[in-house]
Amino acid sequence: MGKVLGDVLGLAAGVAISPLPIIAVILVLATPRGRLNGVLFTVGWLLGLAVLGAVMLAIASPARASAHHHPATWVGALKLALGLLLVLFGSRQWHRRPRDPSQAQLPKWMGAIDRLAPIKVFGLGLALAALNAKNAPLTIAAGAAIGSAGLPVAQQIGALAIFVVIATLGLLAPLGVFLLGGERAKSTLGNWKDWAAQHNVAVMAVLFFVLGLKLVGDGISVLTA
């Protein structure tokens, strides 16, 4: 199981470093029902990652993802395809980045966060986890890595749970500051939000490139072994 965790922890860290979801949870925490909405948003995020990862495990295990304790060919092809997709997204993000970070603009849908009902806040967390252009490929790759290791079911579930928790640290940090930070929480979270908003596109582009190249390397390693 140690090797599997080594494979997926980097992917989990890539999911955790997600500027837009971090900005979204900070905005959610600033709503009149910030405590409730913040928890619902985070739970939705956790559930989105867990369900997507579990679906991948359900596909990988019966599909012979592990052949003689070595990832099957289709797992390597999947990682290679996901890696190339991330590199493509990274190139696109890099060309879209604002030359002046202070001119960066947030997506228009963020302006409506303070008007969302709790159930929609939950759905937003779910969608940003499972449908995000970066998070979905990384979670699918993590599920494939876990499923291809030939582990017992209990260890597969444990590895997925660890992945989900690590991938949620980016949201748990502002939530923890809000719940425990007292009067300084508002200014601290405001500074985090401003920094993330200014550097979101550049951070995402670099992450796409680095994680995409990692998956491409992993895929080539499996296909040529």
Contacts in CASP RR format, 6 or more apart in sequence:
PFRMAT RR
TARGET T0000
AUTHOR 0000-0000-0000
METHOD contacts of the structure
MODEL  1
MGKVLGDVLGLAAGVAISPLPIIAVILVLATPRGRLNGVLFTVGWLLGLA
VLGAVMLAIASPARASAHHHPATWVGALKLALGLLLVLFGSRQWHRRPRD
PSQAQLPKWMGAIDRLAPIKVFGLGLALAALNAKNAPLTIAAGAAIGSAG
LPVAQQIGALAIFVVIATLGLLAPLGVFLLGGERAKSTLGNWKDWAAQHN
VAVMAVLFFVLGLKLVGDGISVLTA
1 149 0 8 1.000
1 151 0 8 1.000
1 155 0 8 1.000
1 159 0 8 1.000
3 149 0 8 1.000
4 145 0 8 1.000
4 146 0 8 1.000
4 149 0 8 1.000
4 151 0 8 1.000
4 159 0 8 1.000
5 159 0 8 1.000
5 162 0 8 1.000
7 142 0 8 1.000
7 145 0 8 1.000
7 218 0 8 1.000
8 142 0 8 1.000
8 143 0 8 1.000
8 145 0 8 1.000
8 146 0 8 1.000
8 159 0 8 1.000
8 162 0 8 1.000
8 163 0 8 1.000
9 162 0 8 1.000
9 163 0 8 1.000
9 166 0 8 1.000
10 211 0 8 1.000
10 214 0 8 1.000
11 138 0 8 1.000
11 139 0 8 1.000
11 141 0 8 1.000
11 142 0 8 1.000
11 145 0 8 1.000
11 163 0 8 1.000
11 167 0 8 1.000
11 211 0 8 1.000
12 138 0 8 1.000
12 142 0 8 1.000
12 162 0 8 1.000
12 163 0 8 1.000
12 164 0 8 1.000
12 166 0 8 1.000
12 167 0 8 1.000
13 166 0 8 1.000
13 167 0 8 1.000
14 134 0 8 1.000
14 138 0 8 1.000
14 167 0 8 1.000
14 207 0 8 1.000
14 211 0 8 1.000
15 49 0 8 1.000
15 134 0 8 1.000
15 135 0 8 1.000
15 138 0 8 1.000
15 139 0 8 1.000
15 167 0 8 1.000
16 166 0 8 1.000
16 167 0 8 1.000
16 168 0 8 1.000
16 169 0 8 1.000
16 170 0 8 1.000
17 170 0 8 1.000
17 203 0 8 1.000
17 207 0 8 1.000
18 128 0 8 1.000
18 132 0 8 1.000
18 134 0 8 1.000
18 135 0 8 1.000
18 170 0 8 1.000
19 196 0 8 1.000
19 197 0 8 1.000
19 199 0 8 1.000
19 200 0 8 1.000
19 203 0 8 1.000
19 204 0 8 1.000
20 107 0 8 1.000
20 128 0 8 1.000
20 132 0 8 1.000
20 196 0 8 1.000
20 200 0 8 1.000
20 204 0 8 1.000
21 45 0 8 1.000
21 125 0 8 1.000
21 128 0 8 1.000
21 129 0 8 1.000
21 132 0 8 1.000
21 170 0 8 1.000
21 171 0 8 1.000
22 170 0 8 1.000
22 171 0 8 1.000
22 173 0 8 1.000
22 174 0 8 1.000
22 192 0 8 1.000
22 193 0 8 1.000
22 196 0 8 1.000
23 106 0 8 1.000
23 110 0 8 1.000
23 193 0 8 1.000
23 196 0 8 1.000
23 197 0 8 1.000
23 200 0 8 1.000
24 41 0 8 1.000
24 110 0 8 1.000
24 113 0 8 1.000
24 124 0 8 1.000
24 125 0 8 1.000
24 128 0 8 1.000
25 38 0 8 1.000
25 41 0 8 1.000
25 42 0 8 1.000
25 171 0 8 1.000
25 174 0 8 1.000
25 175 0 8 1.000
26 174 0 8 1.000
26 189 0 8 1.000
26 190 0 8 1.000
26 192 0 8 1.000
26 193 0 8 1.000
27 110 0 8 1.000
27 111 0 8 1.000
27 113 0 8 1.000
27 114 0 8 1.000
27 193 0 8 1.000
28 34 0 8 1.000
28 37 0 8 1.000
28 38 0 8 1.000
28 41 0 8 1.000
28 113 0 8 1.000
28 121 0 8 1.000
28 124 0 8 1.000
29 35 0 8 1.000
29 37 0 8 1.000
29 38 0 8 1.000
29 174 0 8 1.000
29 175 0 8 1.000
29 178 0 8 1.000
29 189 0 8 1.000
30 114 0 8 1.000
30 186 0 8 1.000
30 189 0 8 1.000
31 37 0 8 1.000
31 113 0 8 1.000
31 114 0 8 1.000
31 116 0 8 1.000
32 114 0 8 1.000
33 118 0 8 1.000
34 178 0 8 1.000
35 178 0 8 1.000
35 179 0 8 1.000
36 118 0 8 1.000
37 116 0 8 1.000
37 118 0 8 1.000
37 121 0 8 1.000
38 121 0 8 1.000
38 175 0 8 1.000
38 178 0 8 1.000
39 175 0 8 1.000
40 118 0 8 1.000
40 119 0 8 1.000
40 121 0 8 1.000
40 122 0 8 1.000
41 121 0 8 1.000
41 122 0 8 1.000
41 124 0 8 1.000
41 125 0 8 1.000
41 171 0 8 1.000
42 125 0 8 1.000
42 168 0 8 1.000
42 171 0 8 1.000
42 172 0 8 1.000
42 175 0 8 1.000
43 122 0 8 1.000
44 122 0 8 1.000
44 123 0 8 1.000
44 125 0 8 1.000
44 126 0 8 1.000
44 129 0 8 1.000
45 125 0 8 1.000
45 126 0 8 1.000
45 128 0 8 1.000
45 129 0 8 1.000
45 168 0 8 1.000
45 171 0 8 1.000
46 129 0 8 1.000
46 164 0 8 1.000
46 168 0 8 1.000
47 126 0 8 1.000
47 129 0 8 1.000
48 125 0 8 1.000
48 126 0 8 1.000
48 129 0 8 1.000
48 130 0 8 1.000
49 129 0 8 1.000
49 130 0 8 1.000
49 135 0 8 1.000
49 139 0 8 1.000
49 163 0 8 1.000
49 164 0 8 1.000
49 167 0 8 1.000
49 168 0 8 1.000
50 160 0 8 1.000
50 161 0 8 1.000
50 164 0 8 1.000
51 130 0 8 1.000
52 129 0 8 1.000
52 130 0 8 1.000
52 136 0 8 1.000
52 139 0 8 1.000
52 140 0 8 1.000
53 139 0 8 1.000
53 140 0 8 1.000
53 142 0 8 1.000
53 143 0 8 1.000
53 160 0 8 1.000
53 163 0 8 1.000
54 160 0 8 1.000
56 139 0 8 1.000
56 140 0 8 1.000
56 142 0 8 1.000
56 143 0 8 1.000
56 144 0 8 1.000
56 147 0 8 1.000
57 143 0 8 1.000
57 146 0 8 1.000
57 147 0 8 1.000
57 156 0 8 1.000
57 160 0 8 1.000
60 75 0 8 1.000
60 143 0 8 1.000
60 144 0 8 1.000
60 146 0 8 1.000
60 147 0 8 1.000
60 148 0 8 1.000
61 147 0 8 1.000
61 153 0 8 1.000
61 156 0 8 1.000
63 72 0 8 1.000
63 74 0 8 1.000
64 72 0 8 1.000
65 71 0 8 1.000
65 72 0 8 1.000
65 74 0 8 1.000
65 75 0 8 1.000
65 144 0 8 1.000
65 147 0 8 1.000
65 148 0 8 1.000
65 150 0 8 1.000
66 72 0 8 1.000
66 147 0 8 1.000
66 148 0 8 1.000
66 149 0 8 1.000
66 150 0 8 1.000
69 149 0 8 1.000
69 150 0 8 1.000
70 222 0 8 1.000
70 225 0 8 1.000
71 144 0 8 1.000
71 145 0 8 1.000
71 148 0 8 1.000
71 149 0 8 1.000
71 222 0 8 1.000
72 148 0 8 1.000
73 222 0 8 1.000
73 223 0 8 1.000
75 144 0 8 1.000
75 145 0 8 1.000
75 148 0 8 1.000
75 219 0 8 1.000
75 222 0 8 1.000
76 218 0 8 1.000
76 219 0 8 1.000
76 222 0 8 1.000
76 223 0 8 1.000
77 219 0 8 1.000
77 223 0 8 1.000
78 140 0 8 1.000
78 141 0 8 1.000
78 144 0 8 1.000
79 141 0 8 1.000
79 144 0 8 1.000
79 145 0 8 1.000
79 215 0 8 1.000
79 216 0 8 1.000
79 217 0 8 1.000
79 218 0 8 1.000
79 219 0 8 1.000
79 222 0 8 1.000
80 215 0 8 1.000
80 216 0 8 1.000
80 217 0 8 1.000
80 219 0 8 1.000
80 220 0 8 1.000
80 223 0 8 1.000
82 137 0 8 1.000
82 138 0 8 1.000
82 140 0 8 1.000
82 141 0 8 1.000
82 212 0 8 1.000
82 215 0 8 1.000
83 137 0 8 1.000
83 141 0 8 1.000
83 211 0 8 1.000
83 212 0 8 1.000
83 213 0 8 1.000
83 214 0 8 1.000
83 215 0 8 1.000
83 216 0 8 1.000
84 212 0 8 1.000
84 216 0 8 1.000
85 137 0 8 1.000
85 212 0 8 1.000
86 134 0 8 1.000
86 137 0 8 1.000
86 208 0 8 1.000
86 209 0 8 1.000
86 211 0 8 1.000
86 212 0 8 1.000
86 215 0 8 1.000
87 208 0 8 1.000
87 209 0 8 1.000
87 212 0 8 1.000
87 213 0 8 1.000
87 216 0 8 1.000
89 133 0 8 1.000
89 134 0 8 1.000
89 208 0 8 1.000
90 204 0 8 1.000
90 205 0 8 1.000
90 208 0 8 1.000
90 209 0 8 1.000
91 205 0 8 1.000
91 208 0 8 1.000
91 209 0 8 1.000
93 201 0 8 1.000
93 204 0 8 1.000
93 205 0 8 1.000
93 208 0 8 1.000
94 202 0 8 1.000
94 205 0 8 1.000
94 209 0 8 1.000
96 201 0 8 1.000
97 201 0 8 1.000
97 202 0 8 1.000
97 205 0 8 1.000
98 104 0 8 1.000
98 201 0 8 1.000
101 198 0 8 1.000
101 199 0 8 1.000
101 202 0 8 1.000
102 198 0 8 1.000
104 197 0 8 1.000
104 198 0 8 1.000
104 199 0 8 1.000
104 200 0 8 1.000
104 201 0 8 1.000
106 197 0 8 1.000
113 121 0 8 1.000
113 124 0 8 1.000
116 124 0 8 1.000
128 135 0 8 1.000
129 135 0 8 1.000
129 139 0 8 1.000
130 136 0 8 1.000
130 139 0 8 1.000
134 204 0 8 1.000
134 207 0 8 1.000
134 208 0 8 1.000
134 211 0 8 1.000
135 167 0 8 1.000
137 215 0 8 1.000
138 211 0 8 1.000
139 163 0 8 1.000
139 167 0 8 1.000
141 215 0 8 1.000
141 218 0 8 1.000
142 160 0 8 1.000
142 163 0 8 1.000
143 160 0 8 1.000
143 163 0 8 1.000
145 218 0 8 1.000
146 156 0 8 1.000
146 159 0 8 1.000
146 160 0 8 1.000
146 163 0 8 1.000
147 156 0 8 1.000
149 156 0 8 1.000
149 159 0 8 1.000
151 159 0 8 1.000
174 189 0 8 1.000
174 192 0 8 1.000
177 185 0 8 1.000
177 188 0 8 1.000
177 189 0 8 1.000
178 185 0 8 1.000
178 189 0 8 1.000
181 188 0 8 1.000
196 203 0 8 1.000
END
